[in-house]
């Protein structure tokens, strides 16, 4: 009973101090006595103010440092929770041909979204430090040979496999050793091995409420012109020479559907609201409803469709690693990044590199100093985040402990994308893609168990199927 009381009390305080009105009220409450003191006597104001501070210092200390302490404590608990997660890396082995569209992957993403976890009460949030676990969808090339991976919470493995096998019955899923363990530990080790690397993070050019060009746009064209955008990635990944490495990492954490919808509800209502056009002469001006242009109608439909589907908090990260002898600067700066241009919808959204993360700096860009140092520290950060598959902390306080003078770790940013957009970015190559030179295929089709196999039968009954 006492435990329930403190649990309820904790939830009340959490909700209370999460509101800005609470802090404003406390500020006014503390300001009131100051005004009374100053009005009571016009002389000795400074003396009375000092006495007031002596009496109320604890309150001001609490007002300033409580939010800071709360954020630091929450970050600490969340880091402990993250470090306790046991991950598993699964490789998706692709057959020679898949007669499935990108929509198939969207259905799998629906299943992944349903596996969302989130703190449900005060204890889970502040004591356990629970955060939403994320998945990592990866396309990786080792010297031109492309592999597909998904990293997930170990206890979700069976459910993830079931989701993939339900929609892609011909693929195979095997646990794989984590390839990031073979990457250099840091910049110094990379240089010592005669390697160089670069990369970036990809962000949206406009607000996340606007979708990118999706598989629906690619598929709704004439049969002979059908195109699977993943073929562009396969071609870019296949360009690597021996001992080169490229990884495309798409981190996704399921978002609360209500949060996704509520955030943009007012924006959507404003977009739906018709414009008013004035007409008539001066003194006799009237208004009438304007007619939307076809382009405006398309934007409204696209935004409505975008918000109607589950979303994931998303971070896209790229890494290119190569021996210095064969290191291609153009490929590092433009080659792989250019593959994302195909998703551009000029009236909606597009991708662009996050310049604050990219290991490229000059004296012409702020903060204008120590450009070479900043490049090295950005490289260090990029490699660390890729190997850790790091999602940026929710609060700025959480970014400070792993910041440095040359890199403050505030540039990395995630954004929300729905299942349709993500399925366009990551899916098994469809039948229109020529995968032969790029992917090591399954040489035989995956077969299911015999029909009628007794799952709960005696061992003697089941043994005949193993002969």
ROVEX-256944 format. One record per residue (C-alpha): x, y, z. Coordinates in steps of 0.001 Angstrom, whole numbers, plus 500000, padded with zeros to 6 digits. Each point is the difference from the previous one (the first is absolute). Layout:
N
XYZ ...
END
This chain:
467
500000500000500000 502819502411500947 501839498991496838 496943500837497871 499663503337501792 503574501058499178 499592498680496468 496911502180499482 501718502957501685 502977499628497659 497747500047496939 498249503141501267 503305501841500520 501275498844496616 496949501388498216 500045503153502105 503628500957499376 499734499148496318 497710503014499515 501528503444499384 497093501562501886 501267498366503204 503408501646499707 498451503349499107 497787499802503089 503010499221502211 501847502945498511 497092502355500762 499711498513503477 503620500859500701 499747503413498332 497047501079502144 501935500498503266 502627502047498131 497337502428498807 498536500248503508 503419500735501472 500725502759497495 496610501631500518 500206499877503788 503047502199500140 501691502183497433 503202500011502038 502209497014500625 498686498130496987 503358498382499340 500319498895503635 496498498509500030 500629498250496701 503139498370501408 498067498863503072 497318498612497751 502565497996498032 501448498645503238 496583498720500997 499009498581496623 503318498844498487 498909496351500249 496933500720497899 501978501665497208 502558497199500132 497182497492499559 498387502038497208 503227500112497987 501616496646500716 497026497646500317 499320499815496218 503737499568499384 500356497275502629 496890498272498715 501375499913496435 503404498701501118 498443497301502166 497653498935497206 502886499836497511 502013497830502407 497123497544500519 499280499848496262 503650499250499210 499934497128502490 496858498675498327 501572500283496523 503128498168501133 497899497158501414 498298499274496657 501194496793498330 500018500439496241 500050497474497181 501093500631496398 498010498050497402 501022499693496370 497229499883497409 501123497645497240 498234500778496751 498961497456497318 500729500658496333 496589501527499387 497269501352502250 496546500441498535 499010502529502647 499587503766499952 501293502539502503 496580499942501637 500976496612501430 502717501664502053 497507502576501203 497900497217501503 503077498747501849 500615503508501321 496441500016501318 500923496844501934 503201501583501322 498068503068501110 497658497804502047 503033498799502018 500491503511501406 500863500337503668 499822503189502062 500133500954503694 496524499693501442 500452501575503423 502348502011502214 502088496984501028 500526498752496455 501042503448498793 502140501362502854 501131496896501904 500330497428497226 500878502643497400 497988498178497364 500098501420496479 498490498792496752 502299497365498505 500918500595496394 500722497804496996 502816500426497512 499345499258496314 503284499746498137 501311499621496459 503710499249500097 502561499411497261 503243498106500572 502144500625496940 496941500223497736 497987497109501472 496805501266501623 498381498572503125 496726500859501739 499797500040503801 497611500836502790 501158500507503567 497402499682502737 499369499202503643 500898496327500465 496678499028501596 498114501264496936 501908497741497595 497284497360499558 497304502599499382 502182501809497462 500790496763498187 496297499110499957 499152503391498480 502586499634497223 499152496369499203 496299500870499809 500601502440497148 503313498762498560 499722496192500271 502978499424497680 502608501976501936 502217498568502725 500883501688503284 503146499071501902 501758501489502993 503188501665498844 503137501139501811 499963503768500318 502124501365497175 500601503295501835 502426498139502260 502331499803496996 499931503761499430 502757502164501528 499405500993503606 500874503628499357 501588502406497535 503516499297501238 499626496263499391 498557500621496526 502980502157499026 502398497456501487 498502497324497719 500317502275496986 496260500691499813 497947503139499592 496261500489500338 497170502463499714 496241500072500225 497090502061501212 496451499885501270 497029500604497719 497203502322501112 496798501369498478 500158503279498104 496497501077501143 497684499313502913 499420496297500730 496276500418499384 500781500072496269 500825496542498575 502704499137497513 499351498303496667 498936496451500896 499655496604498353 496425500854499025 501353502739497736 502563497616498498 497494497179499408 497111502043498588 501617500308496589 500013498024496777 501202496405500264 503083500480497819 501055503049502037 499591498467503455 502963500607502234 501099498837503439 502011502779501697 502019497482501987 501808499102496770 501755503387500193 501398499084503413 501074496566498757 501855501596497106 501720502498502312 500937497267502474 501288497775497194 502523502634498884 502316499235502902 503393498461499453 501567497231502037 500534500853503706 497567502937499785 496927500248502211 496772501973499840 497081499859502412 496533501549499893 498491499967503468 496320500837500545 499122500142503698 496281499923500755 498176500279503333 496188499660500008 498169503215500869 496793500258501997 497250500354497331 498225502634502082 503184502070500308 500565499795496228 496444501069499217 499580502676502683 503259501766499125 498779500892496514 496240500143500553 499844503820500029 502246500175496942 497738497591498120 496883501965500922 501653503183498767 500909498253496758 496420498805499550 498558503454500610 499080501622496671 501408503404499163 497748503060499770 500214502228496932 498859503631500086 498045501435497083 498025503135499113 500721503711500057 501091502143502906 497186500273502524 498252496963498530 502657497357500589 498800496447500514 501727496663500516 499598496561498488 501622496628500471 503019499443497802 500364496866497914 503053497861500696 502345499375497130 500744496359499050 503437500407501603 498531501191503303 497540497103499971 502844497523499438 501939501463502931 496983499716502302 499388496379498985 503679499121500470 500125501556503479 496774498260501040 501334496652498788 503312500620501751 498325500642503358 497575497096499601 502753497378500352 502158499009502998 503291501860500282 503491499250501268 502580502327501447 502643499634497296 503706500641499612 501881499203496775 503779499659500229 502570499270497268 503591498785500333 502610499465497285 503322498358500950 502853499335497598 503771499521499779 501595503402499411 501361498784496658 496515499412498554 498078502589502057 497551501800497706 499220503540501216 497211500502497465 498281496766501062 500380501010503646 498500503475499508 497441499470497240 499757496407498776 497910498366502688 498255503205501060 498854500493496410 498020496745500199 497550501753502303 499143502641497387 497606497592498270 497549500418502892 499648503727499405 496467501322499605 500446503692499236 496584500958501356 500404497864503134 503314498846501446 503493498749499258 503212498908501695 503187501931500646 503230499289501898 500312501272503537 502922502428499615 500522500195503751 500927496310500042 501870499686496700 503797499916500537 500580502968497746 500832503439501354 501764503157498848 500931503356501470 497072501473498050 497408498196502134 499249500646503651 501573499732502457 502749500805497445 502884498788502170 501890496701500271 498442498535496851 502448497070499816 499383499118503634 496253500180499497 500209497611497047 501856497412502082 497570500284502899 497020499698497673 501543496852498539 500446498616503498 496387500765500830 498708498520496737 501906496738500444 498983499698503648 496318500618499256 499980497577497062 501597497191501998 497694500614502971 496971500527497731 499415502994502200 496728501867500224 500543503580501252 498853500628503603 496628501678500352 501350502897502088 502907502384499438 501319499107503449 500470496437498781 502233501204497164 502426501930502223 501828497074501694 501238498720496629 500754503432498540 503388501628499553 501362503464499298 500295499231496269 496724498087499696 497047500771502238 497825497113498806 496922502156499396 499846499591496221 498706496427499776 496231500002499591 497231497533499365 496646500538498308 496728498147499600 499143497928496933 496988497798499455 499963496361498905 499452500838496334 503082502218499781 502185497541501899 498854497070497864 501083502002496963 503490500422501456 500499496451501261 498446496868498511 501007496808498291 500858500618496309 496924499471497825 499778498065496734 500926503061497906 503447500226501635 503006498243498493 501743498674503136 502206497298498479 503364501813500125 499406501733503328 498523497541502522 500950496504501124 496714498166499513 498412496990501595 500706497071497679 496871498121501042 496508501009500983 499066499917503641 497441497240500627 497484499938502825 499169496989502214 497758497207498672 496295500788500125 498300498402502975 503149499750502107 498957499402503602 501457502803502079 499025498541503368 500322496309499116 502145497356501664 503652499675498958 499344496647498311 497360501608497804 502324502842498989 503121497884499387 498663498735496656 500255503527498586 503693500174500887 500981496844498072 
END
